[in-house]
């Protein structure tokens, strides 16, 4: 899928994944990491398709490398899908995972 120009708004069908902010005010062009993380980690198939259609593979991979808010399960999936080495995925960093387990041991 060839990325298009990054949109400046999120489709209303994806608003449900932005429960903690006003989704009408979220601009994917201004906050691409936040939007990519939220939709790939908390979204559904429609959300994943929207991200893959609107952001380049490089920007999505960069999000995996910079944002640690992905679940380990989703971080691993998207790293493999995008050919990002597991050691570069921020949410899978051993020190972060140890800290996360101390805060929430489930």
Residue pairs with C-beta under 8 A, 6 or more apart in sequence:
1 52
1 53
3 53
3 54
3 55
3 56
3 57
4 53
4 54
6 28
6 29
6 32
6 54
6 55
7 28
7 29
7 54
8 27
8 28
8 29
9 24
9 26
9 27
9 28
10 18
10 23
10 26
10 28
10 35
11 50
12 23
13 46
14 23
14 39
14 43
14 46
14 47
14 50
15 23
15 24
17 23
17 38
17 39
17 42
17 43
17 47
18 26
18 38
26 34
26 35
28 35
28 54
28 55
32 55
32 59
32 63
33 62
33 63
33 66
33 67
35 51
36 51
36 55
36 59
36 60
36 63
36 67
37 63
37 67
37 69
37 70
39 47
39 48
39 50
39 51
40 47
40 48
40 51
40 60
40 63
40 70
40 74
40 78
41 69
41 70
41 71
41 74
43 51
51 60
52 60
57 82
60 78
60 82
61 82
61 84
64 70
64 75
64 78
64 79
64 82
64 84
64 88
64 89
64 90
64 91
65 84
65 88
65 89
65 90
66 90
67 90
67 91
68 90
68 91
68 93
68 96
69 91
70 78
70 89
70 90
70 91
71 91
72 91
72 92
72 97
75 89
75 90
75 91
75 92
76 86
76 89
76 92
78 84
79 85
79 86
79 88
79 89
79 92
86 92
90 96
91 97
